[in-house]
Each structure stands twice: as structure tokens, then as C-alpha cells.
Amino acid sequence: MSDTTPLVRSELDLPLLHRGKVRDVYEVDERTLLMVASDRVSAFDVVLDRPIPRKGEVLTLITAWWLSRLGDHVPHHLLAVDPDLIVQRHPALAAERDVWARRSMLVRRTDPVLVECVVRGFIAGSAWKEYEKRGTLAGEPLPRGLRESERLDSPVFSPATKAQEGHDENITFSRTEEILGADVAGRLRDLSLEIYGFGRDVAAERGILLADTKFEFGIDGGGELLLIDEVMTPDSSRFWPKEHYEVGRGQPSLDKQPIRDWLDGLPEWDKTPPPPPLPDEVVEAASARYQDVFRRLAAVSLDDYELPRFPDLP
């Protein structure tokens, strides 16, 4: 069983390269990084005042669970999530093991591709707003008469530019080709659709609809395109419980929906910092929601999950 004390901010004895909304990224050596998923949580692009216990553990281990199933079919950057293997690779981390264990990924270092690779299998969120306004998705026309949350005949690759602050901006595939070149853009589209299709089918077997998700890719020192960062987690995806699905309305989500719902009920908050303090019951509900989606996907609790090992640890 892991230490369930929430982690707001890690301070490891390694060079810190980046501290994002959720992840702290450290340099282990010139070829590898340690990505530590904190329990910080954001809503409406604002980092909230209280962490969600075990959230970082869920994000890390769901990613590892998916990548262990994708095998070597999709090249990726993950080398290890098992703390014993990470300490073998970098013994100095042993002293701070309680801080990072089970919430960290040892990964290959890459140069990130500066386009978010979003795949949508259902029309919801910003895609629904675009369709309502223009009849398009990612700038491309869709059939008329679609309803909110309706399943699309074929999943749509819907790229976006990565914003350092605020919302990412949806772009057309032709714009992606202009930014990255036709070859790289085509490979990203094909890989993203392939991974989404795999994830959609696996999730469906477990009573979950994978409405949409986003992938990130990077290029390693040898020029290989790798899947990086989190993969089909509650933070990067829209998971809907199949038993509550109904076309023509928004759907309950297996993620931080309790937080969004509570914040939406506060008309006095204008969705800008500082955020209102989260009450205990909302924090507990969100933590339970994250752990539940892990259990539904992996068919085992966090505490009983046997950490996978990956073959390419140098």
C-alpha cells in the first residue's frame, strides 16, 4: 500500500525542469527524466487550493496500465513506474522514496511535439460548441442534425495548439501540416486514431465510453516519434459511465466532475484566481471518483495493483 498523504508540491534533490498544473518534471540525467504527478487539481484552468488524495497515483498508474497493454506496438517514453527499478537506476532517490513512489514515471527525454493530438469519438465539450455554432469539428464539416453527446460515425482527429496558459486552441489538420510538415502530421493522426480505437474498445468492455482523449508525442535523441506524458487518464480524457449515457444532453464524467459541479454552483466565483476553498465532502468525492475509474478499468483496486515492468529500462 502506498503513502496516501496528499502531495501538493515535490521538492526532490534533482534539477527541476518544469512545474506544471499537476506534474513536476526533474532531470535524472541527459537521457532520462522523472515525472512526478502531484495531487494538485485544476478546474476552469485555475489550480485549486486543496489537493485530491491519490489523484497523482491514479494518473501515473492508469498511464502505466494502458502502456503495458499497448506493448511495443506503439513506441513510448515510459521506462519504469516500479519504485525499486527507479531506485536501481538512480540510487540517490531512495532517501525521498515516500514522496515520489507510485506517482512517478521514469521516462526517456524527448523534444515534445507542440501540437495536442485530440481524438473525439462523441461530440461534446468544445467540439459540441463549435458544431452548434458552425456545423464543423476542427474546422471540418460534420453531418447536419447531430445532438449533444452523440457518437460520431468515425472518430475525428481534432488537433490543438498547446497553450502555456489558458485554453488550447483547436486547429485544422491542414494547419497541423503547416506547423509540423505533412509526414509528421499524418503519423500523429494515424497513431492517435489507432490508440484511441484500442482504448475505446477496452473501455467499452468495462462499461465506460471513451468520449474523447488527448495524446502528446515527442521525438527522442534518435529521431523516433514516441507517445509521451499521460495516456487515457481521467485528466486527459472524457470517460462516461455507459449506464448513464443518454444522447441530447451533457453526461456525468468519471473524473473531477464533483469539483466542477460544486464550483458551477457558486455564481459569485468568476472562474479566475483565487479559487474558493474546496469543502471536505467535495475533496473526498473527487478522490473516490478517480480511484473508481482506475478500479473499473484495471479490475483491481489501487492498493492491489501489481506494478508493470517495461523491457527497455537501460
TASULBEL-V471791 format. One record per pair of residues at least 4 apart in sequence whose ideal C-beta (glycine too) atoms are under 6 Angstrom apart, sorted by the first residue. I is the first residue (numbers start at 1). J is the second residue. Records with the same first field share a line. If there is no record, write none. Layout:
I->J + J
This chain:
1->303
2->102
3->98
4->53 + 54
6->39 + 51 + 53
7->38 + 39
8->51
10->24 + 36 + 99
12->26 + 96
14->26
15->27
16->26
17->25 + 27
18->25
19->24
21->42 + 47
22->37 + 38 + 40
23->35 + 37
24->36
25->33 + 35
26->34
28->32 + 34 + 90
31->109
33->107 + 109
34->104 + 106
35->105 + 107
36->100 + 104
37->56 + 59 + 60 + 103
38->56
39->51 + 52 + 55 + 56
40->47 + 51
41->48 + 52
42->47
43->259 + 260 + 263
44->271
45->166
46->273 + 275
48->275 + 278
49->275 + 277
50->278 + 283
52->286 + 287
53->287
54->58 + 287
55->290
56->103
57->102 + 103
58->62 + 290 + 294
59->230 + 233 + 235
60->103 + 105
62->233 + 294
63->230 + 231
64->81 + 308
65->298
66->231 + 232
67->76 + 78
68->308
70->74
74->227
75->224 + 226
76->226 + 227
77->107 + 108 + 110 + 226 + 228
78->105 + 107 + 310
79->106 + 313
80->85 + 86 + 106 + 313
81->105 + 307
82->307
83->97 + 101
86->106
87->93 + 94
97->101
100->104
108->220
110->218 + 219 + 220 + 226 + 228
111->218 + 219
112->218
113->217
114->162
115->159 + 176
116->160 + 162 + 168 + 214
117->188 + 192 + 215
118->158 + 160 + 214
119->155 + 157 + 192 + 196 + 213
120->127 + 156 + 158 + 212
121->155 + 200
122->149 + 151 + 211
123->127 + 128 + 131 + 146 + 150
124->128 + 149 + 211
127->137
128->148
130->134
131->137 + 142
136->140 + 141
137->142 + 156
138->158 + 170 + 172
139->172
146->150
147->247 + 248
148->248
149->247 + 251
150->247
152->156
155->193 + 196
157->189 + 192 + 193
159->171 + 176
160->168 + 169 + 170
161->169 + 171
162->168
163->168
171->175
176->180 + 185
177->182 + 185
180->184 + 185
188->192
192->215
196->200
199->203 + 210 + 232
200->210
203->208 + 210
206->296 + 297
207->242
208->239
209->240 + 242 + 245
211->238 + 240
212->238
213->232 + 236 + 237
214->236
216->228 + 229
217->225 + 227
218->226 + 228
219->225
220->224 + 226
230->236
232->237
234->255 + 290 + 293
238->253
239->254 + 293
240->245 + 251
244->252
253->257
254->293
256->286
257->261
258->282 + 285 + 286
259->286
262->282
266->276
269->276
278->282 + 283
291->302
294->298 + 302
295->301
300->304 + 305
